[in-house]
């Protein structure tokens, strides 16, 4: 690019300073405040808040809901992306639209939908009560709500990648006698592994921080149905600020780890793409 085509230095520096100022004001400063409030009374109070039984229960429930949601969305995302990218069928556009539904629907509305379907006054309420099955105000409802708000992430990362790769390698494998599962595990998945991991990371981050849908279906039962975000809300409403910020800081740490993993994968994908461009036969 010629020097005349470059943006003026004052403009570049001005935009950079605006961006850094925005990040500092709305990201770095709040994070620093969270950790500062969490450690205000020392490490002993911090660890005491983290090791409190209700906090440990919230941590376990958050990890459980996240693990189940990620596993389900991983399976669904691969199947949906494979079907959409590799096949033509009636209702394909409707499936793509439904995958995007959680992006358009408020999580609170999603939680209310589950209450209307599985609640005691809902469509299946009488049958569930007759068989002593609890979904709303119990762990299954929390898992279902988490799955709903996170299921687009894996599929949405895989669909464009699979579409760009086409069907040539899969068709070659089938013509050489490979079965469907062999094609999936030896051709398709290795080609999409970085996008798959990227989708899993995004899904994990969204699942751990979900509040709206989970708040509606959980019932806020301390020690039983409170996830970490809900536990933070309860502690804050009780004016137990140190404990609230301690649990919030743990969520922030998990978010930072997720961000670091996301950044590493982005760097890895860029490196792989540059290597392929430099040596197309690799």
HELIX and SHEET records of a PDB file:
HELIX    1   1 UNK A    3  UNK A    5  5                                   3    
HELIX    2   2 UNK A    9  UNK A   23  1                                  15    
HELIX    3   3 UNK A   24  UNK A   28  3                                   5    
HELIX    4   4 UNK A   29  UNK A   38  1                                  10    
HELIX    5   5 UNK A   43  UNK A   50  1                                   8    
HELIX    6   6 UNK A   53  UNK A   86  1                                  34    
HELIX    7   7 UNK A   92  UNK A   99  1                                   8    
HELIX    8   8 UNK A  101  UNK A  104  1                                   4    
HELIX    9   9 UNK A  107  UNK A  118  1                                  12    
HELIX   10  10 UNK A  125  UNK A  130  1                                   6    
HELIX   11  11 UNK A  139  UNK A  150  1                                  12    
HELIX   12  12 UNK A  152  UNK A  165  1                                  14    
HELIX   13  13 UNK A  168  UNK A  175  1                                   8    
HELIX   14  14 UNK A  180  UNK A  183  1                                   4    
HELIX   15  15 UNK A  184  UNK A  188  3                                   5    
HELIX   16  16 UNK A  189  UNK A  191  1                                   3    
HELIX   17  17 UNK A  193  UNK A  209  1                                  17    
HELIX   18  18 UNK A  212  UNK A  218  1                                   7    
HELIX   19  19 UNK A  228  UNK A  237  1                                  10    
HELIX   20  20 UNK A  241  UNK A  278  1                                  38    
END                                                                             
